[in-house]
């Protein structure tokens, strides 16, 4: 459970007669990541998703506290909303198999990480 069964080995872990890359999935992103990459991989994945959400909440709180409207706020809401949609969808489907959605989430996560880094260096 700490390191998992390996990426792409979920089908074999569920059914030892399954062929490599069988179309068997958990229909839950978090369970599948937890089984394949263990608690370490699941923790890293959740960190990748939660840091941009935290950055968005902090950005909005700062803007609200200062009373200044920023042209970035609609984009911050869009990024946060997209990440939340992706995270909730992950409870019902293995969202990692949606390549275009995964790419968008990773780009949004990078934007969130950049915002955190930019705030930390100012």
N, C-alpha and C positions, 0 to 999 in steps of 0.2 A: 504493500500500500504506500510505502514511502516514495519509491521511484517508479512504480507502475510496471506494466507488461511490455511497454515499448510502443512507439508511434506506429499506428496501422495494425496493431496486433489485437485490437478489441474483438474482431470476429473470431479469431482463434481462441481467445480467452473465454468467450461465451460458448463456442462450439468447436471442440477439438478436431472435428472432421471438416471444418470450413477450409476452403482454399484461401491462399494468400489474396488479400484485397477483395474478399467476398463482400457483397453489398449488405452487410449486417452492420447496423449502428444502433446506438442507445436511444436515439430520438431525444437526447438531452445532452447539450454541449458539455455541461459541467460534469456529468457522470462519465461521459466518454473521455474527457481530458483527465479526470481523476483516475480512471482505470488505466489509460495508456501511459500517462506521464506521472502518475502518483500525486501525492500531496504537494510535493515540491513544484511540479509543473502546474498544478491547479492554482497554487498560491501565486506563482508568477503570472499566470493568465489573468487572475482576478486583479492583481496589481496593475497590469497593463490596462485593464478596463476601468478601474476605479480612480486612478490618478487623474485622468482627464475630467472625470465627473467632479472630483474634488476641486480641481482647478477652475472649472466652470462655476461651481457654487461660490468659491472664494471671489472670483471676478465679479459676479453679480452682487454679492454682498458688499464688496468694496464700492461698486458703482452706486448701489442703493444708499450706503452710508454717506458717501460724499455728495450725493444728490446730482451727480453729473451723468448725463446720458452719453454713452459711448456708441460710436457707429459699429463697434464689435459686438454689442449685446445680441442683436438678432442672430449673428453667426454662432455665438456661444450657446444660445438656446437651441439652434439647429444641431450643433455638435452633441450637446448633452441629450437632446431628444433622440437623436439617431443612435447614440450609444445605449440609452435606456431601452429603445426598441430592440436593438440587437441582443441585449442582455436578457430581456424578458422572453424574446423569441427562443433563446438558448435553452429555456426550460422545456420547450415543446418540440424542438427539432435540433439536429446537429448543425448549427449555423456555420460551422467551419467549412462545410461543403458548398456554401454559396460563395463562389470566388469573387464576384463583383461586390457583394455585400461585405465580405471579409476585407477586401482591399479598401473599401470606403471606411470601415471601422478602424483599420490600422492607420489610415491617413488621419482620421479624426483623433485617434489616440496620440499620434505624433504631434499634431497641433496642440493638444492638451499638454503634452510633455514639454513642448517648446514654451508654452505660456508659463508653466511652473518654473522652468529653467530661467526664463527671462525675468520673472518676478524675484527669483532667488538672487540674481546677480545685480539687481538694481539697488 
